[in-house]
C-alpha cells in the first residue's frame, strides 16, 4: 500500500523572537512541576517578570491563573533530538493563520532541543500582535465571532517523516542474448498495482487495529472535560517585532504525536471552581494596633458563686 505523506510549510523562529522578553525570562531555569509534555515541554510565561506561571492540576486538566492586562507567551522546548512541528492555538484560533484551529494547519518548526517563546498572533514574517489576558468580550476570538472555546491554549506536535535512502540493486553481468530477453520480458510484463489487495493476514491485522482505534476514540469522546464560563480571554495586543523564516516539513502522519492542552482563567475564578485551594485564614503576627479591642458585643457577666 502506498504511504501517504502530509506536507506543510512551517515557520522557523529567529533569535529576534526572544528579543522582546526580559533578560531573566531567558535565564531562569523552569521548575520541574511546570514542564508539561513528553515530546515537547510547554509552559505559560508572564512577560513582565519572565516567570513561568504556576500550573494547577484539577480533574485531569492543567490550569494557569492569568491577570487582566498582563502579556504572556507560550514557551516550548523540543525535548527530542529531531525536528518537530507545533501547531498552536489560543481560544480555539490558530496563532499563525488566524483560522479556527485544526490539526491540519501550519505551525512553528523547532529543531532538536530548541526552545522559543511564542508571544503573539502572527501578523507577518516580521510582526506579531501580543498575547494579553483580557475580558471575554475583548478577546480576539470573541471579537471575531468565535467565543465558544475561549480560555484554552493548545499545542499539537508532529514528528517529521524521515525517508531512508534506498540502495540501488546490484548490477549482474549476463551474456548479451540472455540480458536482452530479460529486458524484453520486463518491458512487456504488467505493472504492479500499488493498491493491490492485501493478504488475508494483513487484512485481519488492519481490522484489529481499526477496531482498537475506534474503541479508543469512543472512550475518549465519552469523557467530556468540565466547562465553566470563563472570565478571561486573550486579546489582540500591540504590534511587536518578531522575525520568522519558512521551511518545508513532511509530517510522519496526519494525527499529532502529542496534544497538550492548558486552560486558563482569573485567580478568583479558579479559586471559586476549586482549581486553586482556598487559603486558610491566618491571624496577623506582631504587635496589635488595638490590643484592648474585643468582638464589639456585650460580654457575658461573671459566673455566680
C-alpha positions, 0 to 999 in steps of 0.5 A: 500500500502506498504511504501517504505523506502530509506536507506543510510549510512551517515557520522557523523562529529567529533569535529576534523572537526572544528579543522582546522578553526580559533578560531573566525570562531567558535565564531562569531555569523552569521548575520541574512541576511546570514542564508539561509534555513528553515530546515537547515541554510547554509552559505559560510565561508572564512577560513582565517578570519572565516567570513561568506561571504556576500550573494547577492540576484539577480533574485531569486538566492543567490550569494557569491563573492569568491577570487582566492586562498582563502579556504572556507567551507560550514557551516550548522546548523540543525535548527530542533530538529531531525536528518537530512541528507545533501547531498552536492555538489560543481560544480555539484560533490558530496563532499563525493563520488566524483560522479556527484551529485544526490539526491540519494547519501550519505551525512553528518548526523547532529543531532538536532541543530548541526552545522559543517563546511564542508571544503573539498572533502572527501578523507577518514574517516580521510582526506579531500582535501580543498575547494579553489576558483580557475580558471575554468580550475583548478577546480576539476570538470573541471579537471575531465571532468565535467565543465558544472555546475561549480560555484554552491554549493548545499545542499539537506536535508532529514528528517529521517523516524521515525517508531512508535512502534506498540502495540501488540493486546490484548490477549482474553481468549476463551474456548479451542474448540472455540480458536482452530477453530479460529486458524484453520480458520486463518491458512487456510484463504488467505493472504492479498495482500499488493498491493491490489487495492485501493478504488475508493476514494483513487484512485481519491485522488492519481490522484489529487495529481499526477496531482498537482505534475506534474503541479508543476514540469512543472512550475518549469522546465519552469523557467530556472535560468540565466547562465553566464560563470563563472570565478571561480571554486573550486579546489582540495586543500591540504590534511587536517585532518578531522575525520568522523564516519558512521551511518545508516539513513532511509530517510522519502522519496526519494525527499529532504525536502529542496534544497538550492542552492548558486552560486558563482563567482569573485567580478568583475564578479558579479559586471559586471552581476549586482549581486553586485551594482556598487559603486558610485564614491566618491571624496577623503576627506582631504587635496589635494596633488595638490590643484592648479591642474585643468582638464589639458585643456585650460580654457575658457577666461573671459566673455566680458563686 
